[in-house]
């Protein structure tokens, strides 16, 4: 997917978030996979109080598309996926991808709570993730296509969001994908994408 495939190639695209991966990384991965140039603005925490009143819902990330500002991380990622052809080849594939992206919030939440937990709660939270992940991943393995894509036979934003969340889970549970060959293949497909590989090699090293 070349940057020329984006339907608004002459419009300024400005993604603003903290210097973290977190909620902005799915959109960054979609941009990377599609080869679309954008401005990756990373603000320091001390600048946020001044910026907050100027955001639509008092939250980051935001994406500026020309004179329009979008917020809500998954709405932003979905918009970019649609504009770059990574939402799915058909309306049904789009719905399947949306379903899988929405569902993965359950796994994301279990992983994120570990980072936020106090030191005396971290091990308990890790165990909760370890207990939850196999059943969750089994369902996604059954839904996954056989050719390295969650949906259809080409890359979609569902693959990219799954990669983003699962890469964080694997830090905590290194063997989490053992026994799930189709999902492991999705991870390989994403990292084999030229644009994604370039992004992963150069993106800032942040705590999460």
Secondary structure, DSSP 8 states (H G I E B T S, - for coil): --GGGSTTTTS-EEEEEESSSGGGHHHHHHHHHHT---EEEEE-HHHHHHHHTTSSSS-S-EEEETTEEEESHHHHHHHHHHHHT-S-SSHHHHHHHHHHHHHTHHHHHHHHHHHHS-HHHHHHHHHHHHHHHHHHHHHHHHHS-SSS-SSTTS--HHHHHHHHHHHHHHHH-TTTTTT-HHHHHHHHHHHHSHHHHHHHHHS-----
